[in-house]
Amino acid sequence: MAFSSVMPKKYLIGVGVVLVTFLVFHLQSVSHESAIARDDQKLAHLSELEEDIYAFVRREHQLPPSLSEQDPNGYIYQVTGPSSYQLCASFALPLTTEAEIQANTNRVDARRWRHAAGEACFDRSLDLAYPQDPKQFNPGE
C-alpha cells in the first residue's frame, strides 16, 4: 500500500515538472518572437522616416530641421552636419551578424540597419544637390 500511494505522487510530480519546463520554454519563445516583431516594426518605421527625409531633401535641397511632426513614435532624429543626420531607436535584440540577418529575413533592409541590443544610432549622409535613394546606401560595403 505504501508503494502504490508513493508512485502516483512521484508520477504527478514528474509530469508537473515536465509541464512547467515546457511552459517556460514556450513563454520564452513567444517573448522572443514578440521582441523580433517589435524590432521589425521599428526598422520599418526607421526606413519610412528615411524615405521621408529623402523626399524632403529632394524638394527643399536641405535636411529637415526636425521630425517632430512626422514622428509620433519617439525615434531620435538629429542633424549632424550640413548633409548628414542620425536616426536612433532602441532595440530588444541585436542584428549584427550575417547569421542573425539570415535568421530574420523579414527585417526591412537588414544589412543597412545592423545594430546591437539597446540604443542604436544610424549615421546617414546625402548629397543635397543629388540625393540618392536611401535604399542604395550600404554602410560598410
Disulfide bonds with the S-S distance in Angstrom:
Cys88-Cys121 2.01
